């Protein structure tokens, strides 16, 4: 099945799309002509509880905010699902809840919970196989639903480029639709990511 997000990517190619954090920002995004939006965990943490992105938001808080945003616009919305809020069973539930809320997809990352904003020091990642099990759980929960899974890794900062690439390759094999290596530190690293991962 081709998802809404994949159709946009196939049509537009490389795309910049805004992070949104409430219904007003989502409507502005849509009115400005963006074909999709992204509910950013950092932005929701900042606007909902006035705190940095340190894993303070719960699954239910994030999904409820996403649900309100999704209902306010007609463009597809990706949602930051952080680490899935626990183990693979929690990931399965998170994906099912996001689908029920109308989300077009999610980002799912490999940090230890509670996580940190991707640009902060002190990040830690879970074992590669543990992360792959979370991606498998997300793909299983998705089933035949129109839901796009983005595998995000923070391993570049903790373990280097080779490990980050290996995690993305394993996540893609486990059912992720797209990949995101967080926080490259240079143009050269960004170019290497572009060469080595889809």
N, C-alpha and C positions, 0 to 999 in steps of 0.2 A: 504494500500500500504506500502511495506517495502522500506524505503529510502536507498540511498547509505550509509549514515552514519550508519544507524541501521544494515545493512549487515556487515559492518566492525566491529562494536561492537559485533555482534553475533559471528563472526568468531574469533576475536582476544581476546575479553574479555576486561579486564582493559587495558587502552592504554595511553601512554604519546605521545603527538604530539606537534610539535613546533608552536609557534606563528611566523607568517611571516609578512613582512611589505612592500615588493616590489617584483618584478618579480625575481630578483636574489636570494633572500632568499627563495622564493617559489621553485625555481628550485633546489636549494641545498637540501631543504627538500625532494623533490621528488627523487633526485639522491641518497640520503642517505637511501632510502627505506621506508620512512614513508608513510603509506597508506592514510593520510589526513593531512591537515594543517588548521591553524586558523589565520585569519587576525585580529590582535590585535589593538584595538583602541589606547592603550598607545603607541605602537610601531609606528603606523602611525602618531600620533600627534608629536612624537619625531622626526621622520625622514622627515615628510612633512613640518612642520611649526616650528620645534625646540622648542616646548612647552610641558609642562606636560599635563596629561590627565585630563583636567578640563572642558570638554564639548565645546572646541573651534572649533572642526571639525564640519562641516555641513554634513547633510545627503548626499548631492550630492558629496562632496569631498570623503567621505568614500566609497560610492558606485563606484565612478570612479576608485579609487585605487584598490578596490576589483575586478572590472571588468578586469583591466589590469593583475592582479595576476592570476585570474581564467583562462584567455586566454593563459597564459604562461605555464600551467601545465595540466596534465591529471588526477591528483588526486583530490578528492573532497575537497572543501574549505568551512569551516564555517567562518562567518563574525560577528564581534562584531557590533551589531546594537545599542549599548548604550541603551537609553530609548525608542528608536523608533522615536526620534526627535519630540516629541509632544504628542498629545492625541491619542486615538484609531484610528481616521481617518488617522493621520500621520503614525502610525504603519502599517496600512493596505497598504498605499502607499509604505512605506519602504520595506515591505516584497515583494510586487509585483515587485518593482525595483530590489531587490536582486535576485529574481527568474529570471527576464529578463537578469540579468548580469551573470547568470550561477551558483550562489552560491548554495551550498548543504545544507545550513541552516544558522541559526543565533543564537546569544545569545541576550536575551532581558531582561533588568534589571529594577528594581523598584525604582531607585533613582529619586529624584526631579531634574529637569533640570534647570540650567546646572549641570551635574553630576560631581563627583570627582572620581579619581582613587580609586578602592576598598580598598586600604591599607592606604588611607589618613584619617586624622581626619576631623570632621565636616560634615560627610555625613548625608543626610536626605532622607527618603523614602516617597513615596506617600502612600495613603490609600490602604489597601489590595484590596478592591473591585475595585478601580481604576486600579490597576495593573492587576487584573484578566480580566478586560475589555480589556486591551491591549493584553493580551495573546489570548483572544477570537478573537480579530480583526486579530491577526497574523495567527491564525488557519483558520479563514474564508478566508483571503487573499491567504493562501497556497492552499486551495481547495484540489485537487487531485495531486498537483505537488510534485515532489521528493524534499522535503524541510523539514529539521529537526529543530525543535524549542527547544532551551534550555532556560528554565526559570531560571534566576539568581536573587537572592535576596541579598541585603545588610542589611537586617533587623537584622541579628545576632548582628551587632555592635550597632544598634540604639534601638532595642526592645527586644533582647534576643532570645534564641534558640527556645522556643515554638512558637513565632510569625514567625520566619524564617521557621520553619517546616510547620506551618499552611499555609503560603503563597505558599510554594512549593506544598503542597497537593492540594490547590485550583487551582494553575496554571496547574498542571497535569490534574486535572479534566476538565479544560477549553481547553485542547488540546495540551499542551506542551509535548514534547517527552522525555525530560531529565531535570534534575534539577542541580542547582549549588548554594550552599550556600557559599557566598563569605567570605573570610578572617577568617577562624577559628583561634583561638588564642592558641590552644594547641593540642597535640596528642589526648587528651581525647575528646575534642570537635570534632575533625575529626572523631574519632571512633563513637561518638554519631550520627553524621550526617550519617555515613555509616549504622548505625543500623536503623535510623528512616526515612530516605528518600531513594527513589530508585535512 
